[in-house]
Amino acid sequence: MKRSIEVKHVGPRGQVLSLLEELMDRLEDKLSHFPSDAVSFHVMFNESGTHKLYRISLSCHLPGRVVAAREEGRDAGTVIRQAFYELQRQLEKHKAILRQEHLRRRRAHRVDRQSVSRLSETPLEESDL
């Protein structure tokens, strides 16, 4: 997996980089079934000087799709974790689509509805009452 990290105007640079690397390693484990040369990851993290506002922008290029997340807030660690959580959520959704899970759920739901409709169409006998 190709990685690109840009950190601009951040005071505790070492702590931010270590947190970013740790979270990227976790995502890399979840993306192990994709070819490693086909996946690239880009992170841009910066701090607004006067307002102490942190911004992060993440993008993950996968075969056939680009998944991105952006967050902004006053606490650096929270902003980074929220952005990675959002990216992980989108990646799980993309993997579910690739596995065609949405079609499996639909078929199961359709079968349940057909069985319910058959039960409602059968006449009741006096012994059932």
Residue pairs with C-beta under 8 A, 6 or more apart in sequence:
1 28
1 31
1 36
1 39
1 40
1 41
2 37
2 39
2 40
2 41
3 24
3 40
3 41
3 43
4 40
4 41
4 42
4 43
5 17
5 20
5 43
5 45
6 42
6 43
6 44
6 45
6 46
7 13
7 16
7 17
7 20
7 45
7 46
8 44
8 45
8 46
8 47
9 46
9 47
9 48
9 49
10 16
10 45
10 46
10 47
10 54
10 76
11 47
12 76
16 45
16 76
16 80
19 77
19 80
20 43
20 45
20 80
23 80
23 81
23 84
24 41
24 43
26 84
27 41
27 60
27 84
27 87
27 88
27 91
30 88
30 91
30 92
31 39
31 60
31 62
31 91
34 62
34 63
35 63
38 62
38 63
39 60
39 61
39 62
39 63
40 60
40 61
41 58
41 59
41 60
41 61
42 58
42 59
42 60
42 61
43 56
43 57
43 58
44 56
44 57
45 54
45 55
45 56
45 57
45 76
45 80
46 54
46 55
47 53
47 54
47 55
47 76
48 54
48 55
52 74
53 72
53 73
53 74
54 72
54 73
54 74
54 75
54 76
54 79
55 70
55 71
55 72
55 79
56 70
56 71
56 72
56 79
56 80
56 83
57 68
57 69
57 70
57 83
58 68
58 69
58 70
58 83
58 84
58 87
59 66
59 67
59 68
60 66
60 67
60 68
60 87
60 91
62 91
62 94
65 94
67 87
67 90
67 91
67 94
68 87
69 83
69 84
69 86
69 87
69 90
70 83
71 79
71 80
71 82
71 83
71 86
72 79
73 79
73 82
96 102
